[in-house]
Amino acid sequence: MFATLEQLPPDPILGLGAAFREDPSPDKVDLSVGVYKDRAGNTPVMTVVKEAEQALIASQATKVYLPAAGSPGFREGIFKLVMGEQAAGLRLRTAVLQAAGGCGALRLGAELVQRAQPGATLLLGDPTWPNHGPLLSGGGLQLLRHPYYDPATRSVVLQPVLDALSVASPGTLVLLQASCHNPTGVDPTREQWEQILAVITARRLVPFFDIAYQGLGDDPDTDAWPIREAARQVPEMLVAVSSSKNFGLYRERTGALLVLAEDRDRASAIESHANKAARAMYSMPPAHGALIVERILTDPQRETAWRSELASMCAHIRGLRSKLAEGIMAARPGYDASWITRQRGMFSLLGIARDDVNTLREQHHIYMGYDSRANLAGLNEDNLPRVAGLVAPLLPGN
Ligand SMILES: Cc1ncc(COP(=O)(O)O)c(C=O)c1O
């Protein structure tokens, strides 16, 4: 049966992670895979997560299945975290489904749409996170790409985005990264968001938000602002939430799908279909990570501790951005690197030519995406000056 299958090349991003691990050089720097790293280059378990996990293990009396929609406490906690305290009135109109990470939530959303509108179209900015395509088209959506980013000005190309939305038919889905855009690091400004949401509302399009870095851009509330603003304007939308980065729960596969519906009955019908779609794929979501998040978000003291730990992770990344910009400007007098500090989240699409990306990896052991996406959390005091010095002459522009 499987004789027809040829070996596939490694995943572009995960393959770089594997190559990095095998590189024996003491000078190697990993800016490839998108995980948070501390000053020592580790991706630690957050202190509040460790404590909540120990409390969970100490009190857990069963490993029996969760309900198909997930743990009720987790679902309430995530709803509040993403939609905000003021959105309590929207809760009855919102189906909240626990999912296997942000990836699982994106896929569950696509499967759900497929049940309601087979062959529905989704608009997707270019560039975007490479896994959006396979996850969403694999769930049956037809993808239509539009420009998102101008490398010359390192900003969102607003007019082409608005043009693409303006000609889309009512009911078309629009994938929107709420904050910390992957791979560019460039989010729309508030004014740009307002214009984007105005066209979405006028054309009766359906936002499909992806929020995978809530709290790593500014803070959890600011980073969720576009979602909360959209919720005030549109009758229906989807939100894929990941707890991988902001709770550091990567391997626990923790996330949620929120679906805002026109009314309470619709929300309930959506939940029943999402449960059926999940049942046909994996039955029930994994429990461990979600129960840890639940313990944090339903306990005010733990939540405060989590917000403060997350804020220091966010400040650490911002500090690295400032130091990288300074290092580049020191290595290349007259060059304005302030764009690095204006970007949000862990990523920056540096704009370095592919050959130079390869040279950085092969000769200097600095690993980043082939498109020059760099996870700046991989920098630290030891490696930053060398990276800044090597990257500075390769950046386009003057
Ligand atoms: C933009 C974006 N969306 C969603 C995800 C999914 O995250 P996970 O499935 O690990 O929770 C990621 C992970 O890298 C991401 O970068």
The ligand as a Gaussian input file, in Angstrom:
#p B3LYP/6-31G(d) Opt

LIG

0 1
 C        0.248000      32.497000      13.876000
 C        0.103000      31.202000      14.600000
 N       -1.120000      30.666000      14.748000
 C       -1.308000      29.511000      15.388000
 C       -0.246000      28.809000      15.911000
 C       -0.578000      27.494000      16.562000
 O       -0.003000      27.236000      17.749000
 P       -0.212000      25.867000      18.538000
 O       -0.965000      24.907000      17.703000
 O        1.166000      25.413000      18.843000
 O       -0.984000      26.254000      19.749000
 C        1.053000      29.311000      15.781000
 C        2.212000      28.566000      16.279000
 O        3.331000      28.776000      15.971000
 C        1.231000      30.542000      15.102000
 O        2.432000      31.083000      14.943000

